[in-house]
Amino acid sequence: MLAAPESVDLAPLVDGVVLVIRSGSTKRPVALRAAEMLRKSGVRVLGTVLNRRLLEIPDFIYRRI
C-alpha cells in the first residue's frame, strides 16, 4: 500500500479494507503506518491477513497423514 499511494485514494470508496502482510518481509512499523494512514483517511480497517507463512508439519504427524 505504501508503494502505491493511489490505494489510499481508492479506499474510501469501499466499505472496509483488509491489510495483507507478507510474513518475514513486512516489518511491524510499516504495517502499523499503513493501517494508520487508512484510518486517518476515514477507512474502516476490517483486519489483517498474514500471507506466505510457512508452517512445517512435524515428521511424527506427517507419517500419520
C-alpha positions as CSV (number, residue, x, y, z in Angstrom):
1,M,0.0,0.0,0.0
2,L,2.8,2.4,0.8
3,A,4.3,1.7,-2.6
4,A,1.0,2.5,-4.4
5,P,-0.4,5.8,-2.9
6,E,-3.5,5.6,-5.1
7,S,-4.7,2.8,-2.8
8,V,-5.4,5.4,-0.1
9,D,-7.4,7.4,-2.6
10,L,-9.5,4.4,-3.6
11,A,-10.0,3.0,-0.1
12,P,-12.8,5.4,0.9
13,L,-14.9,4.0,-2.0
14,V,-15.3,0.7,-0.2
15,D,-17.0,-0.4,3.0
16,G,-13.7,-1.6,4.5
17,V,-10.3,-3.0,3.8
18,V,-8.2,-6.0,4.8
19,L,-4.4,-5.5,5.0
20,V,-2.4,-8.4,3.6
21,I,1.0,-8.6,5.3
22,R,3.8,-10.8,3.9
23,S,5.4,-13.0,6.6
24,G,9.1,-12.4,7.1
25,S,9.1,-9.4,4.8
26,T,6.8,-6.7,6.1
27,K,8.1,-5.0,9.3
28,R,5.7,-4.2,12.1
29,P,6.3,-0.4,11.9
30,V,5.5,-0.4,8.2
31,A,2.2,-2.4,8.8
32,L,1.2,0.0,11.6
33,R,1.9,3.0,9.4
34,A,-0.2,1.6,6.6
35,A,-3.1,0.9,9.0
36,E,-2.8,4.4,10.5
37,M,-2.8,6.0,7.0
38,L,-6.0,4.2,6.2
39,R,-7.7,5.2,9.5
40,K,-6.7,8.8,9.1
41,S,-8.3,8.9,5.6
42,G,-11.6,7.6,7.2
43,V,-11.3,4.0,6.0
44,R,-12.5,1.1,8.2
45,V,-9.7,-1.5,8.6
46,L,-11.5,-4.8,9.0
47,G,-8.4,-6.8,9.8
48,T,-5.2,-8.3,8.6
49,V,-4.0,-11.4,6.8
50,L,-0.6,-12.9,7.4
51,N,0.4,-14.2,4.0
52,R,3.1,-16.8,3.0
53,R,3.7,-18.1,6.5
54,L,5.4,-21.5,6.3
55,L,4.3,-24.0,8.9
56,E,6.2,-27.2,8.6
57,I,4.4,-30.4,9.7
58,P,6.4,-32.4,12.2
59,D,7.6,-35.8,11.0
60,F,5.5,-37.7,13.6
61,I,2.3,-36.1,12.4
62,Y,3.3,-36.2,8.7
63,R,3.7,-40.0,8.9
64,R,0.1,-40.4,10.2
65,I,-1.4,-38.5,7.3
